[in-house]
Amino acid sequence: MSSEQEHWDNRYVQGDTPWDTGRPSEELVRVLNEEHITPCLAIDLGCGTGTNAIYLASHGFDVTAADISPTAIDRCRMRRATTDVRIRCLQADLLDLPDDTGGPFSFFFDRGCYHVVRRVNVAAYFRTLERILAPTALGLVLTGNANEPMQHGPPPVTEEEFRADWESLFDVLWMREFRFDADIGGGARPLGWSCLVRRR
């Protein structure tokens, strides 16, 4: 087990997962409705216990749910078993996805992976996206926001940093501020960026 895999798996084992609210992301629900994103082949990057992947599947998407943590994927499979939807659960490192991941995907959802991997190997992350996404694929990326850094919040990213990372391969259709669902203590919900991107 790699050090990154061990780190994230330990967090799931210990229950140190404030991002895992057990409910679909409010921002994902809002954007799907506002942007009229229609069902297609989709991947949830860093799916955790599968809440968002199951939501997508329940709305007609053909979903692959991928996470580096074996414990998270086990829980994703258990959550899937309590529903009547079908999703593919894949335990894998997003920086080195296997060739049989599926795709090309026309929609991806990233709730918090990008702002972690940009400190590890962001080039490998974008190589993965380039390999698995269809031309003109849409993606919703939720990332930390440097305008309001929090000690225990998500890693902060500035608008300039986000655009510099993404605009080599994607058009950034819009960026807007939002609040993550997770309560990290005292009712505080971290400020984030909600970003809709389209692969060129």
C-alpha positions as CSV (number, residue, x, y, z in Angstrom):
1,M,0.0,0.0,0.0
2,S,1.5,3.4,-1.0
3,S,1.8,6.1,1.6
4,E,-1.0,8.1,-0.1
5,Q,-3.3,5.1,-0.1
6,E,-2.4,4.3,3.5
7,H,-3.0,7.9,4.5
8,W,-6.5,8.1,3.0
9,D,-7.5,4.6,4.0
10,N,-6.5,5.3,7.6
11,R,-8.8,8.4,7.6
12,Y,-11.8,6.2,6.5
13,V,-10.9,3.5,9.1
14,Q,-10.6,6.1,11.9
15,G,-13.8,8.0,10.7
16,D,-11.8,11.2,10.1
17,T,-13.8,12.1,7.1
18,P,-15.6,15.4,7.6
19,W,-16.3,15.6,3.9
20,D,-18.5,12.4,4.0
21,T,-21.9,13.8,5.1
22,G,-23.8,10.8,3.9
23,R,-25.8,13.0,1.5
24,P,-25.3,14.0,-2.1
25,S,-23.4,17.2,-2.6
26,E,-25.8,20.2,-2.6
27,E,-23.6,21.9,-5.2
28,L,-23.6,18.8,-7.5
29,V,-27.4,18.6,-7.3
30,R,-27.7,22.3,-8.0
31,V,-25.4,22.3,-11.0
32,L,-26.9,19.3,-12.6
33,N,-30.3,21.0,-12.5
34,E,-29.1,24.5,-13.4
35,E,-26.9,23.4,-16.3
36,H,-29.3,20.7,-17.5
37,I,-26.5,18.1,-17.7
38,T,-28.1,15.1,-19.2
39,P,-27.3,11.4,-18.3
40,C,-24.2,10.0,-19.9
41,L,-21.1,7.9,-19.1
42,A,-19.7,9.5,-15.9
43,I,-16.9,9.1,-13.4
44,D,-16.8,10.2,-9.7
45,L,-13.2,10.9,-8.9
46,G,-12.5,10.3,-5.2
47,C,-15.9,8.9,-4.7
48,G,-15.5,8.1,-1.0
49,T,-18.4,6.0,0.2
50,G,-20.3,6.6,-3.0
51,T,-23.1,9.0,-2.1
52,N,-22.6,11.2,-5.1
53,A,-22.0,8.3,-7.5
54,I,-25.3,6.7,-6.4
55,Y,-27.1,10.0,-6.8
56,L,-25.8,10.3,-10.3
57,A,-26.8,6.8,-11.1
58,S,-30.3,7.3,-9.7
59,H,-30.7,10.1,-12.3
60,G,-29.7,8.0,-15.2
61,F,-25.9,8.4,-15.4
62,D,-23.8,5.3,-16.2
63,V,-21.3,5.8,-13.3
64,T,-17.8,4.6,-12.4
65,A,-16.9,5.4,-8.8
66,A,-13.2,5.5,-8.1
67,D,-11.2,6.0,-4.9
68,I,-7.7,5.3,-3.6
69,S,-9.0,4.0,-0.3
70,P,-9.9,0.2,-0.1
71,T,-12.1,1.0,2.9
72,A,-14.0,3.7,1.1
73,I,-14.6,1.5,-1.9
74,D,-15.8,-1.4,0.4
75,R,-18.3,1.1,2.0
76,C,-19.3,2.3,-1.5
77,R,-20.1,-1.3,-2.5
78,M,-22.1,-1.7,0.7
79,R,-24.0,1.5,0.1
80,R,-24.7,0.4,-3.5
81,A,-26.1,-2.9,-2.2
82,T,-28.8,-1.0,-0.3
83,T,-30.1,0.7,-3.5
84,D,-31.5,-0.5,-6.8
85,V,-28.9,1.4,-8.9
86,R,-25.8,0.0,-10.6
87,I,-22.5,1.7,-10.3
88,R,-19.0,0.3,-11.0
89,C,-16.8,0.6,-7.9
90,L,-13.1,0.9,-8.6
91,Q,-10.3,1.0,-6.0
92,A,-7.5,2.8,-7.8
93,D,-5.0,5.7,-7.6
94,L,-6.4,8.6,-9.7
95,L,-2.8,9.5,-10.7
96,D,-2.4,6.0,-12.3
97,L,-5.8,4.6,-13.3
98,P,-5.7,1.2,-14.9
99,D,-6.4,0.9,-18.6
100,D,-9.7,-0.9,-18.0
101,T,-11.2,2.0,-16.2
102,G,-13.8,2.5,-18.9
103,G,-14.8,5.6,-20.8
104,P,-14.3,7.8,-22.5
105,F,-16.4,9.6,-20.0
106,S,-18.6,12.6,-20.9
107,F,-18.9,13.9,-17.3
108,F,-16.7,13.8,-14.3
109,F,-17.3,15.0,-10.7
110,D,-14.3,15.9,-8.5
111,R,-15.3,16.9,-4.9
112,G,-11.9,17.6,-3.4
113,C,-9.4,15.5,-5.2
114,Y,-7.9,18.2,-7.3
115,H,-6.9,20.4,-4.4
116,V,-5.1,17.4,-2.8
117,V,-3.3,16.0,-5.8
118,R,-2.1,19.4,-7.0
119,R,0.3,19.2,-4.0
120,V,1.4,15.7,-5.0
121,N,1.5,15.4,-8.8
122,V,-1.0,17.6,-10.6
123,A,0.6,16.7,-14.0
124,A,-0.3,13.0,-13.5
125,Y,-3.8,14.0,-12.6
126,F,-4.3,15.9,-15.8
127,R,-2.7,13.0,-17.8
128,T,-5.4,10.8,-16.3
129,L,-8.2,13.2,-17.3
130,E,-6.7,13.5,-20.8
131,R,-6.7,9.8,-21.2
132,I,-10.2,9.0,-19.8
133,L,-12.4,11.9,-20.9
134,A,-14.2,12.3,-24.2
135,P,-13.7,15.5,-26.2
136,T,-16.0,18.3,-24.9
137,A,-16.6,16.3,-21.7
138,L,-17.9,18.4,-18.8
139,G,-16.6,18.4,-15.3
140,L,-17.7,19.8,-12.0
141,V,-14.7,20.5,-9.7
142,L,-15.2,21.5,-6.1
143,T,-12.0,22.8,-4.5
144,G,-10.8,24.8,-1.6
145,N,-10.8,28.6,-1.8
146,A,-7.8,30.7,-0.7
147,N,-10.1,33.7,-0.1
148,E,-11.0,32.1,3.3
149,P,-8.4,29.6,4.4
150,M,-9.3,27.5,7.4
151,Q,-6.9,25.6,9.7
152,H,-8.9,22.4,9.3
153,G,-10.5,23.1,6.0
154,P,-9.7,22.0,2.5
155,P,-6.4,23.0,0.9
156,P,-6.7,26.6,-0.4
157,V,-6.6,27.4,-4.1
158,T,-6.6,30.9,-5.7
159,E,-8.6,31.6,-8.8
160,E,-5.4,32.3,-10.6
161,E,-3.9,28.9,-9.6
162,F,-7.0,27.1,-10.7
163,R,-7.1,28.7,-14.1
164,A,-3.3,28.2,-14.6
165,D,-3.7,24.5,-13.9
166,W,-6.8,23.8,-15.9
167,E,-6.7,26.1,-18.9
168,S,-4.1,24.1,-20.8
169,L,-6.6,21.3,-21.4
170,F,-10.0,22.7,-20.4
171,D,-12.2,25.8,-21.0
172,V,-13.3,27.1,-17.6
173,L,-16.9,27.9,-18.2
174,W,-17.4,29.5,-14.8
175,M,-16.0,29.7,-11.3
176,R,-18.1,30.7,-8.4
177,E,-17.8,30.6,-4.6
178,F,-20.0,28.2,-2.6
179,R,-20.0,26.5,0.8
180,F,-19.0,22.9,1.2
181,D,-21.7,20.8,2.9
182,A,-19.3,19.5,5.6
183,D,-19.5,21.1,9.1
184,I,-15.9,21.2,10.4
185,G,-16.9,22.4,13.8
186,G,-19.1,25.1,15.3
187,G,-21.3,25.2,12.3
188,A,-18.5,26.3,10.0
189,R,-18.8,25.3,6.4
190,P,-15.6,25.9,4.4
191,L,-15.6,28.3,1.5
192,G,-14.9,26.7,-1.8
193,W,-14.8,27.2,-5.6
194,S,-17.4,25.5,-7.7
195,C,-16.0,25.2,-11.2
196,L,-17.6,24.0,-14.4
197,V,-15.0,23.0,-17.0
198,R,-15.2,21.6,-20.5
199,R,-12.4,19.6,-22.2
200,R,-11.2,21.1,-25.4
